[in-house]
Amino acid sequence: MPDLSPSVIARIVGVSLRTLHRSFSGSGSSVMSFVRHRRLHGAHDDLVRRGSATGISEIAAHWHFSDSSHFIRHFKSAFGTTPAAYLKTHCSPHAANSPYLVTK
């Protein structure tokens, strides 16, 4: 859902916007940082599963990142490297035993 926002989430869940924000207040995370985290890990799993068969910008668009540079910046922040470098390091045949390789 590309137009996902706290107000949309609150409406879907059936709580007030204030209640939604309050439920995240003790976690040290905001509603949208939680959403971004979930999207980022979904994109990570897709990247690992599809490998180089799918372009990074296609995966970024599928997970509703505004553009590939936005996705790459957040991916690097979370995983310490760019998506392309991550694929080379963790998803090459010699990295089959990597603890980061997710199989489904």
Long-range contacts (C-beta under 8 A, 24 or more apart in sequence): 1-64, 2-64, 4-35, 4-64, 5-32, 6-31, 6-32, 9-35, 36-74, 37-78, 39-63, 39-64, 39-65, 40-74, 40-75, 40-78, 43-71, 43-75, 44-75, 44-78, 44-79, 44-102, 45-102, 45-104, 47-83, 47-86, 47-87, 47-91, 48-87, 48-90, 48-91, 48-100, 48-101, 48-102, 49-102, 49-103, 49-104, 51-87, 51-91, 52-87, 56-83, 56-84, 59-83
